[in-house]
Amino acid sequence: MSTFSVIERTSARYLATLEDETETPVLLSAIDTAKLTLTDVETGTTINSRSEQDIKNANNVTIHATSGLLTWLLQPADSVIVTAGNDHELHRAVFDIVFSTTQRTIHEVYFLVENITGVS
């Protein structure tokens, strides 16, 4: 499990490498579907309409053709505080990748969103 932190309503960049069970990078040409679900851990609320959202080189996510490098450019709407009054919140992103027709990898990352006074 990966973790990082971000200040609320800011942009950020997240990098990961998609690999198969033998630790070989997943080629973009082999990917059938790539989806992202982003939720607040405490409430289960979906954030920024990212519920099984298509991310195969779409919706602020790119996957390199040969290296398996996944780059997610988080938008300010991805790092919102869901529950008013929280000093911080734990958010969960799940990348669900189906490749070579029958193979699947799920990459999960948690990130802490820090509430900064005066940001709305």
Long-range contacts (C-beta under 8 A, 24 or more apart in sequence): 1-108, 1-109, 1-110, 2-108, 2-109, 2-110, 3-109, 3-110, 3-111, 3-112, 4-109, 4-111, 4-112, 5-111, 5-112, 5-113, 5-114, 6-74, 6-79, 6-111, 6-112, 6-113, 6-114, 7-79, 7-113, 7-114, 7-116, 7-119, 8-79, 8-80, 8-81, 8-113, 8-114, 8-115, 8-116, 8-119, 9-76, 9-77, 9-79, 9-80, 9-119, 10-76, 10-79, 11-73, 11-74, 11-75, 11-76, 11-79, 12-73, 12-74, 12-78, 12-79, 13-71, 13-72, 13-73, 13-74, 14-71, 14-72, 14-74, 14-93, 14-109, 14-111, 15-69, 15-70, 15-71, 15-72, 16-69, 16-70, 16-95, 16-107, 16-109, 17-67, 17-68, 17-69, 17-70, 18-63, 18-68, 18-69, 18-70, 18-95, 18-97, 18-105, 18-107, 19-68, 19-105, 20-99, 20-103, 20-105, 21-103, 25-66, 25-67, 25-68, 25-69, 26-68, 26-97, 26-99, 26-105, 27-65, 27-66, 27-68, 27-99, 28-56, 28-57, 28-63, 28-64, 28-65, 28-66, 29-65, 30-99, 30-100, 31-56, 31-63, 31-97, 31-98, 31-99, 32-98, 32-99, 32-100, 32-101, 33-96, 33-97, 33-98, 34-61, 34-63, 34-95, 34-96, 34-97, 34-98, 35-95, 35-96, 35-97, 36-61, 36-72, 36-93, 36-94, 36-95, 36-96, 37-93, 37-94, 37-96, 38-78, 38-91, 38-92, 38-93, 38-94, 39-91, 39-92, 40-82, 40-83, 40-89, 40-90, 40-91, 40-92, 41-89, 41-90, 41-91, 41-92, 41-110, 42-82, 42-83, 42-89, 42-90, 43-82, 43-83, 45-82, 47-77, 47-78, 47-80, 47-82, 47-91, 48-75, 48-77, 48-78, 48-80, 50-78, 50-93, 52-96, 55-95, 70-95, 70-107, 79-111, 79-113, 80-113, 81-113, 81-115, 86-115, 87-114, 87-115, 88-112, 88-113, 88-114, 88-115, 89-113, 89-115
